[in-house]
C-alpha cells in the first residue's frame, strides 16, 4: 500500500521503502541468525553514541520509548536512601516526574517554562539547596517545543558530585552528534522509531556497566527490570527475556545500515538541520512566529504560534494532510501552537513542497 502522506512528526516518522521491506519476513526469536542481529544492533548502538564497550552496554527493551525511561528510572534508583532531581521544561520531563510518583521515589522537580531551555545555573542552585540528591534526570531534545537542552554543560557538574545521571535522548540519538565517553552520563535512553529511522516497537538504554551491576534489587516491575533484561542478554547473547518484536528488530537493523550509508550521525544531523532552517525561515515568511528562541532550537521539530486568534488548526491540518503531509498539534500549554517535524525520510525538497501548500492555504484564508 502506498504511503498516503509524509509524517512530519518527531517519531513515528516516515521510513524508507527498504526499512518497510525488512519487516516482510517472519522470524524466530531463538534462531541463531536472529540472535546475531540483536547482538550486532547492541554493538552498533554503542558506536552510534561513541560509547566505549568496555565501559558501556546496550540493553534493548520491548515497548515504546517511555517504557525505556520508566525501566531506567525504576531500576537505576534504589528503593531506599535515594532522591531524584528532575529538570522539566516540557511534557516529557513531566512524564519522568509522573513515573517517580507512581514508584514513590522521592524527587525534586526544577520546572522551567516550556519555551525556556534548562539553565545550568538553576541546576547548580538546586544541588546546593538539596544535598540529598543522588540521581538526576532530564530530556535532551524536548519535543514539546523542539528545544535542545544543554546536557554537555549540565552533566559534568553532576558527575563532580557523584550523582547518577539519566538522559532521555529519545529524539536526538542518531540525529544529533553525541559522545558518551566525553559526556560520561550513566544512562542514556532512546527508541527505535526516532532519528535512527526505524519503526516503533522497542526502546534501548545505553548504561555504564559498573553502575548497572549495582541495581540488581532495585526494580519495581517484572517486565521493566533493566538489570534482569541486561543479565538475560549477557548470559544468552541475542536472547530477549520475553518475546521480542522480531519484525521491528530487522527494520532497525536495516535502518542502521542506511544511517551508515548516509555517512553517519553528522551528515544526518546536517540534513535534519537544513530541513529545520528552511522550514523555520519559510514559515516565518508566511506569517508564523516561532515559539522558542532559535538559539535553543534543535533540528528535530519546530513549534509555531497560531497566526491569529481565529486560526483553525483542524482545518489547516486537514488541508495539509489532503495534500500529502501530516503535522503535529501543539503541546505547549500556555501558547496556542502547532509543531512540524523535520526528521525521517524527509529532505529539503519535501519541506519546499510543504511550504508551497501552506502558502496556498494562507492565500485561500486571507
Secondary structure, DSSP 8 states (H G I E B T S, - for coil): ----SEE-SSSS----HHHHHTTSS---TT-HHHHHHHHHHHHHHHHHTT--TTTEEEEEEES-HHHHHHHHHHHHS-SSS--EEEEESSHHHHHHHHHHHHTT--EEEEE--TTS---HHHHHHHHHH-TT--EEEEESEETTTTEE--HHHHHHHHHHTT-EEEEE-TTTBTTB---HHHH--SEEEEETTSTT---SSEEEEEEEHHHHGGGTTT-S-STT-HHHHHHHHHHSTT--SS---HHHHHHHHHHHHHHHHHTSHHHHHHHHHHHHHHHHHHHHHTT--BSS-GGGB-SSEEEEE-SSTT--HHHHHHHHHTTTEE-EE---SSS-EEEEE--SS--HHHHHHHHHHHHHHHHHT-
